[in-house]
Amino acid sequence: MNCQEPETDFAGFFGAQPEVETSAPGRVNLLGEHTDYNDGFVLPIAIPQRTQVELARSPDKWNRFRSTNLDVLIHYQAGGDFPSGFAAYVAGCFEVLREEMPDIMAPVNLLVRSNVPMGAGLSSSAALEVAVLRGLRKLFQLAVDDVDIALLAQQAEVRFAGVRCGIMDQMASSLADEQHMLFLDTRTLERRLLPFPEQSELVVLDSGVPRRLSSSAYNQRRAECEAAARELNVQTLRDINDVALAETLPEPLNRRARHVVSENRRVLDAVSGASAAEFGVLMNASHASLRDDYEVSIPELDCLVELLQHHPDIYGARLTGAGFGGACVALARTGQSGKVGDEVLAAYHAKGYHGSVLVSGPI
């Protein structure tokens, strides 16, 4: 039985049934923030929230992109005026595939619905890109694998949405699951799925402050890392293992480099068999580094993280995603995540902020 309202149903909106349906998850990054565009190490995990896409071939020369969440319809023709907003990510996916396979791609009608929170640092953009590319792959029977999907999604975001992102979000959305941490070397794309720390479960809380990467200092941080690498005469900061080398750089490049080098080490320490308590210590150190050396936190995130870190049932907590708003991730004792979320949010709201629970419970 289809309980969807006619205006949100593909057939009701486009007048025909979808030919394919696909989806992709959001992600939360446990450790390894701002290391992916430095060829470093990351440790994300998929979350239950997903972006769903339905597609069918268009009856004419127009692509039509419909978002039920935003209640908008965008018409786009290849070679015409490029759309903005969510449609830039969708059209970007279409364009990167069209460049590779111009004789296969044809206009489509596409409907998107998602419960991945936007602006929370849970990779709603990568979930959209991967879901769209999976749909196009299935619709046109394209010979692209899951790694290809991630790489194409990254191209779409960098070239057409204007965010100079690394590869972590797209790889996580394309390859991660909800039961394992995805340890990824972003230089080689070597990866492995690892068990979650024993006697622990996730808590992800939204600070209530949306973040927008393209209008933030995200691209500036990336440029600073590139400048630091040039000063140190290396390809990327991945090639620096000694934090002391960062101290030879001028401000603020020294602190940017110190964060990247130390964050890479934290990821490697975490995947070398760290207990939940040890993992929590690494998360706490990661937040301090993101706050002080990388300067991507804000007062609301710091407040929420501090409340989490001082809760007796939390091993550790940090901001997750690029920062400048969004969410915090914490490692809780098994069976306590629901209580932690309620108690921490009550204290957070008492300070005049407005947050919400995004993920709570065992993996």
C-alpha positions as CSV (number, residue, x, y, z in Angstrom):
1,M,0.0,0.0,0.0
2,N,1.4,3.4,-1.0
3,C,0.7,5.9,1.8
4,Q,2.6,8.8,0.3
5,E,0.8,11.9,-0.6
6,P,0.3,12.3,-4.4
7,E,2.6,15.4,-4.6
8,T,5.4,13.4,-3.0
9,D,4.9,10.3,-5.0
10,F,7.0,9.8,-8.2
11,A,4.1,8.6,-10.3
12,G,1.8,11.3,-9.0
13,F,4.3,14.0,-9.8
14,F,5.9,12.8,-13.1
15,G,2.9,10.8,-14.4
16,A,4.8,7.5,-14.7
17,Q,6.4,4.9,-12.5
18,P,10.1,5.2,-11.6
19,E,12.3,2.7,-13.4
20,V,14.9,2.4,-10.5
21,E,15.1,3.2,-6.8
22,T,18.4,3.6,-4.9
23,S,19.6,5.0,-1.6
24,A,22.8,5.9,0.3
25,P,23.5,6.6,4.0
26,G,24.8,9.6,5.8
27,R,27.9,9.1,7.9
28,V,29.5,10.2,11.2
29,N,33.2,10.5,11.4
30,L,34.6,9.1,14.6
31,L,38.2,10.3,14.2
32,G,40.3,11.8,11.4
33,E,38.8,15.3,10.8
34,H,40.3,17.5,8.0
35,T,42.8,14.8,7.2
36,D,41.2,13.4,4.0
37,Y,42.2,16.3,1.8
38,N,45.7,16.0,3.3
39,D,46.0,12.4,2.1
40,G,45.6,11.2,5.6
41,F,43.6,8.6,7.6
42,V,39.9,8.7,8.6
43,L,37.5,6.5,10.6
44,P,33.8,7.0,9.6
45,I,30.8,4.8,10.1
46,A,27.5,4.8,8.3
47,I,24.4,6.0,10.1
48,P,20.7,4.8,9.8
49,Q,19.5,8.0,8.0
50,R,19.5,7.7,4.2
51,T,18.8,9.6,1.1
52,Q,16.5,7.9,-1.4
53,V,16.3,8.5,-5.1
54,E,13.8,7.4,-7.7
55,L,14.6,7.8,-11.5
56,A,13.1,7.3,-14.9
57,R,14.1,8.4,-18.4
58,S,12.7,11.8,-19.3
59,P,10.3,11.8,-22.2
60,D,12.0,14.9,-23.7
61,K,15.3,16.8,-23.6
62,W,14.9,18.1,-20.0
63,N,16.2,16.7,-16.7
64,R,13.8,17.4,-13.9
65,F,15.1,17.2,-10.3
66,R,12.4,17.1,-7.6
67,S,13.2,17.4,-3.8
68,T,10.3,16.5,-1.6
69,N,12.2,17.8,1.5
70,L,12.7,21.2,-0.1
71,D,9.5,21.2,-2.1
72,V,11.2,22.4,-5.3
73,L,11.4,21.3,-8.9
74,I,14.4,22.1,-11.0
75,H,14.5,21.9,-14.8
76,Y,18.0,21.4,-16.3
77,Q,19.2,20.8,-19.8
78,A,22.8,19.7,-20.4
79,G,24.8,22.7,-21.6
80,G,22.3,25.2,-20.2
81,D,22.3,27.4,-17.2
82,F,23.7,25.4,-14.3
83,P,21.4,25.1,-11.2
84,S,22.2,26.1,-7.7
85,G,21.3,24.6,-4.3
86,F,20.6,20.8,-4.1
87,A,20.3,20.6,-7.8
88,A,24.0,21.6,-8.3
89,Y,25.0,18.4,-6.6
90,V,22.5,16.3,-8.7
91,A,23.4,18.0,-12.0
92,G,27.1,17.7,-11.1
93,C,26.7,13.9,-10.8
94,F,25.0,13.8,-14.2
95,E,27.7,16.0,-15.8
96,V,30.7,14.0,-14.5
97,L,29.1,10.8,-15.8
98,R,28.2,12.5,-19.1
99,E,31.8,13.5,-19.6
100,E,32.9,9.9,-19.2
101,M,30.0,8.3,-21.2
102,P,28.4,10.9,-23.5
103,D,26.7,8.3,-25.7
104,I,25.0,6.5,-22.8
105,M,23.6,9.3,-20.6
106,A,20.2,10.7,-21.4
107,P,17.9,13.1,-19.6
108,V,16.0,11.8,-16.5
109,N,13.2,12.6,-14.1
110,L,14.5,12.3,-10.6
111,L,12.9,12.5,-7.2
112,V,14.8,12.8,-3.9
113,R,13.7,12.4,-0.4
114,S,16.0,12.2,2.6
115,N,16.1,11.9,6.4
116,V,19.8,12.7,6.5
117,P,19.9,16.1,8.4
118,M,21.2,18.9,6.2
119,G,23.8,21.2,7.8
120,A,24.6,18.8,10.6
121,G,28.0,17.5,9.4
122,L,26.6,14.1,8.6
123,S,27.4,14.2,4.9
124,S,24.0,14.8,3.5
125,S,25.6,16.1,0.3
126,A,27.7,12.9,-0.2
127,A,24.6,10.7,0.5
128,L,22.7,12.7,-2.2
129,E,25.6,12.3,-4.7
130,V,26.1,8.6,-4.1
131,A,22.4,7.9,-4.2
132,V,22.1,9.8,-7.5
133,L,25.1,8.0,-9.0
134,R,23.9,4.6,-7.9
135,G,20.6,5.4,-9.6
136,L,22.2,6.5,-12.8
137,R,24.4,3.4,-12.8
138,K,21.4,1.2,-12.4
139,L,19.2,3.0,-14.9
140,F,21.8,3.1,-17.6
141,Q,23.6,-0.1,-16.6
142,L,27.0,1.6,-16.3
143,A,30.2,-0.2,-15.6
144,V,31.3,1.7,-12.5
145,D,32.0,0.1,-9.1
146,D,31.5,1.5,-5.6
147,V,34.9,3.2,-5.5
148,D,34.2,4.8,-8.9
149,I,31.0,6.1,-7.5
150,A,32.8,7.8,-4.6
151,L,35.4,9.3,-6.9
152,L,32.8,10.7,-9.3
153,A,30.7,12.0,-6.4
154,Q,33.8,13.9,-5.1
155,Q,34.4,15.4,-8.5
156,A,30.7,16.5,-8.7
157,E,31.0,18.3,-5.3
158,V,34.4,19.9,-6.0
159,R,33.7,21.0,-9.6
160,F,30.0,21.8,-9.6
161,A,29.1,22.6,-6.0
162,G,32.3,24.6,-5.2
163,V,33.4,22.7,-2.1
164,R,37.0,21.4,-2.2
165,C,36.1,18.3,-0.2
166,G,38.3,15.3,0.4
167,I,37.2,11.8,-0.5
168,M,36.1,10.6,3.0
169,D,32.4,11.4,2.9
170,Q,31.8,9.9,-0.5
171,M,33.8,6.7,0.3
172,A,31.9,6.4,3.6
173,S,28.5,6.8,1.9
174,S,29.5,4.4,-0.9
175,L,31.3,1.7,1.1
176,A,30.6,1.9,4.9
177,D,28.0,0.1,6.9
178,E,26.3,0.7,10.3
179,Q,28.1,-2.3,12.0
180,H,31.7,-1.4,11.4
181,M,34.1,1.5,11.4
182,L,35.6,2.1,8.0
183,F,39.4,2.7,8.3
184,L,40.4,4.5,5.1
185,D,43.8,5.6,3.8
186,T,42.7,8.5,1.6
187,R,45.9,8.5,-0.4
188,T,45.9,4.9,-1.5
189,L,42.1,4.2,-0.9
190,E,43.2,1.1,1.0
191,R,40.5,0.3,3.5
192,R,39.2,-2.2,5.9
193,L,36.1,-2.6,8.1
194,L,36.8,-2.8,11.8
195,P,34.7,-3.7,14.8
196,F,33.3,-1.0,17.0
197,P,35.0,-0.7,20.5
198,E,33.6,-3.2,22.9
199,Q,31.1,-2.1,25.6
200,S,30.3,1.1,23.7
201,E,27.7,2.7,21.5
202,L,27.2,6.0,19.6
203,V,25.6,9.2,20.6
204,V,25.3,11.9,17.9
205,L,23.8,15.3,18.9
206,D,23.0,18.2,16.7
207,S,24.2,21.6,18.1
208,G,21.2,23.3,16.4
209,V,23.6,25.5,14.4
210,P,23.6,24.6,10.7
211,R,27.0,24.7,8.9
212,R,27.5,25.5,5.3
213,L,30.9,24.5,3.9
214,S,30.9,26.6,0.8
215,S,30.3,29.8,2.9
216,S,32.7,28.8,5.7
217,A,36.4,28.9,6.2
218,Y,36.6,25.3,4.9
219,N,38.3,26.2,1.7
220,Q,40.6,28.5,3.5
221,R,41.8,25.7,5.9
222,R,42.5,23.6,2.9
223,A,44.6,26.3,1.3
224,E,46.5,26.8,4.6
225,C,47.4,23.1,4.6
226,E,48.6,23.3,1.1
227,A,50.7,26.3,2.0
228,A,52.1,24.4,5.0
229,A,53.1,21.4,2.9
230,R,54.9,23.7,0.4
231,E,56.8,25.3,3.3
232,L,57.8,21.8,4.5
233,N,58.7,20.7,1.0
234,V,56.3,17.7,1.0
235,Q,53.5,16.7,-1.3
236,T,50.9,16.9,1.5
237,L,50.9,17.0,5.3
238,R,50.4,13.2,5.2
239,D,54.1,13.0,4.6
240,I,54.9,14.6,8.0
241,N,55.1,12.2,10.9
242,D,56.9,14.4,13.5
243,V,54.7,17.1,15.1
244,A,57.8,19.1,16.0
245,L,58.3,19.9,12.3
246,A,55.1,21.9,12.4
247,E,56.6,24.3,14.9
248,T,59.1,25.5,12.3
249,L,56.1,27.1,10.4
250,P,54.7,30.6,10.8
251,E,51.3,31.3,12.4
252,P,48.7,29.9,11.7
253,L,50.3,27.3,9.4
254,N,52.1,25.7,12.4
255,R,48.8,25.0,14.2
256,R,47.1,23.8,11.1
257,A,49.9,21.3,10.4
258,R,50.0,20.3,14.0
259,H,46.4,19.3,14.0
260,V,46.7,17.2,10.8
261,V,49.8,15.4,11.9
262,S,48.5,14.6,15.4
263,E,45.0,13.7,14.0
264,N,46.5,11.1,11.7
265,R,48.3,9.6,14.7
266,R,45.1,9.5,16.7
267,V,43.4,7.5,13.9
268,L,46.3,5.0,13.8
269,D,46.3,4.7,17.6
270,A,42.5,4.1,17.5
271,V,42.7,1.2,15.0
272,S,45.6,-0.5,16.7
273,G,43.3,-2.1,19.3
274,A,42.2,0.8,21.5
275,S,39.7,0.1,24.2
276,A,36.6,2.2,24.5
277,A,38.2,4.3,27.2
278,E,41.3,4.8,25.2
279,F,39.2,5.6,22.1
280,G,37.4,8.2,24.2
281,V,40.7,9.9,25.2
282,L,41.6,10.1,21.5
283,M,38.2,11.7,20.7
284,N,38.7,14.3,23.5
285,A,42.1,15.2,22.2
286,S,40.8,15.4,18.7
287,H,38.2,18.0,19.7
288,A,40.8,20.1,21.5
289,S,43.0,20.1,18.4
290,L,40.0,21.0,16.2
291,R,39.1,23.8,18.6
292,D,42.5,25.3,19.3
293,D,44.8,24.4,16.4
294,Y,42.4,24.1,13.5
295,E,39.9,26.7,14.8
296,V,36.8,25.1,13.3
297,S,34.7,24.9,16.4
298,I,32.1,27.4,17.7
299,P,30.8,28.1,21.3
300,E,27.8,25.9,20.8
301,L,29.8,22.9,19.8
302,D,32.3,23.4,22.6
303,C,29.5,23.6,25.1
304,L,27.8,20.4,23.9
305,V,31.2,18.6,23.8
306,E,32.0,19.7,27.3
307,L,28.7,18.5,28.6
308,L,29.2,15.2,26.9
309,Q,32.8,14.8,28.1
310,H,31.7,15.4,31.7
311,H,28.9,12.9,31.7
312,P,29.9,9.7,33.7
313,D,28.6,7.4,31.0
314,I,30.6,9.0,28.1
315,Y,34.1,7.8,27.2
316,G,34.9,10.8,24.9
317,A,33.3,13.3,22.6
318,R,34.2,15.7,19.8
319,L,32.7,17.7,17.0
320,T,32.2,15.7,13.8
321,G,32.2,16.9,10.3
322,A,34.0,20.1,9.1
323,G,32.9,22.2,12.1
324,F,31.6,25.7,12.0
325,G,28.3,24.3,13.3
326,G,26.7,20.9,12.9
327,A,26.9,17.9,15.2
328,C,29.0,16.2,18.0
329,V,29.7,12.5,18.2
330,A,30.3,10.7,21.5
331,L,31.2,7.2,22.6
332,A,28.8,6.1,25.4
333,R,28.7,3.0,27.7
334,T,26.6,0.3,26.2
335,G,22.9,0.8,27.1
336,Q,23.4,4.4,28.2
337,S,23.2,6.4,25.0
338,G,19.5,7.2,25.3
339,K,19.8,8.5,28.9
340,V,23.0,10.4,28.0
341,G,21.3,12.2,25.1
342,D,18.3,13.2,27.2
343,E,20.4,14.5,30.1
344,V,23.0,16.3,28.0
345,L,20.4,18.0,25.8
346,A,18.5,19.1,28.9
347,A,21.6,20.8,30.3
348,Y,22.4,22.2,26.8
349,H,18.9,23.7,26.5
350,A,19.2,25.1,30.0
351,K,22.1,27.2,28.7
352,G,19.9,28.7,26.1
353,Y,20.9,26.5,23.1
354,H,18.7,24.3,21.0
355,G,19.9,20.9,20.0
356,S,18.5,17.4,19.2
357,V,19.4,13.7,19.2
358,L,20.4,12.5,15.7
359,V,21.7,9.0,16.5
360,S,21.5,7.0,19.7
361,G,22.1,3.4,20.4
362,P,24.1,0.3,19.7
363,I,25.8,-0.2,16.3
